Amino acid sequence: MPSMTTSKVSRWDGHGREHIVHVSKSGMQRQLSCETCGWRKGAQFLPWLKAQEHLAEAHQATVDPTA
């Protein structure tokens, strides 16, 4: 069985709140889960882009804390 690894995508909204989507990887499949609203989605390709899109659309969180 492949090992599980996890990373995260975080963005801030206009009110200064941080929103995080965790990206869990097991083999070729990745599972996305939002800390804020509980949204979950499977993604094989471009999971970090899909996480960024969710944060922008659902939470208006577009400010990258690393930029």
Secondary structure, 3 states (H helix, E strand, C coil): CCCEEEEEEEEECCCCCEEEEEEEEECCEEEEEECCCCCEEEECCCHHHHHHHHHHHHHCCCECCCC
